Amino acid sequence: MSDPTAVPGTAPARSDVAVERGLDGWGWLVLPGVLFLGLVFFVPVLGMVSRSVTDPSPANYLKISGDPLVWRSLVYTLRIAVTVTFICLVIGYAWAYIMNKAHPTLQIVMAALIMVPFWSSLLVRTYAWTVILRESGIANQLLTRLGVISAPLELMGNTLGTLVGMTQILLPFMVLPLYAAMRQIDAELVPAAESLGANPAEAFVRVFVPLSLPGVMAGCLLVFVISLGFYITPAILGNMRQPMFSQLIVMQSQVLFHPGVASALAVSLLVLTLMLIWMGTRVVRIERVLGIGDGG
């Protein structure tokens, strides 16, 4: 609301602009959060960086750069992250599309099916998969009774178990950005394309899919980046013959007792992750997809 005593044609005072924008006094509310993040995140990260070059020396980085196991683990981690991202995209896109087109009641049910497991403990969900996937688990028992198999399949302790567990856990991170992007698409565009002669499949591919690409890229970025640092699920459902990068860090720290090398590995993974996030934000503005800001 403008000041009636202000001189016409002059810019409002700085304090007036702050009040109009709702910023005056409210900025202090973020201070506790910033301090908390500084204590629980930035301080430990600085300690980790320091230890990587002082325990015993910066030669830690030379050691890991020349270790074939580190490179094999990095390649395996990237392959797992790409595969999980692709599976989540295929399942998540279909789920988000159906949820976007469904009746409001069904939308609530579908959202609950995605979010309720998301709110439960990651460790509990991972151990639940061991009940399903182990040799005496539900999946093998069902397949045996149906006559599909004669001997139990090895469904965990390998890459398959890792992929299944990570996909289920990371699926919400794909569905939510996709659904947010689809909600912003004008519902009349696809029918308009069909009225101009496009068949339903062509209208979907040439109109709807391109408009949903910001959600696709945001979801892929989130799932891929989170996959890089996954530990609990690969540790329980995977194996150490093909360790992910996070398992390698834990092994160096808790098994081989090389905290300096473990810190160097962790710093390397952090730098790689930050680079990927930076490159991803050059492609898509995540705040626009999630409805934060004006997206201009």
Secondary structure, DSSP 8 states (H G I E B T S, - for coil): ---TTS-TTS---HHHHHHHTT-TTGGGGGHHHHHHHIIIIIHHHHHHHHHHHHSS-THHHHHHHT-HHHHHHHHHHHHHHHHHHHHHHHHHHHHHHHHHHS-HHHHHHHHHHHHHHHHS-HHHHHHHHHHHHSTTSHHHHHHHHTTS-SS----SSSHHHHHHHHHHHHHHHHHHHHHHHHHTS-TTHHHHHHHTT--HHHHIIIIIHHHHHHHHHHHHHHHHHHHHT--HHHHHHS-TTS--HHHHHHIIIIIS--HHHHHHHHHHHHHHHHHHHHHHHHH--HHHHTT-S---
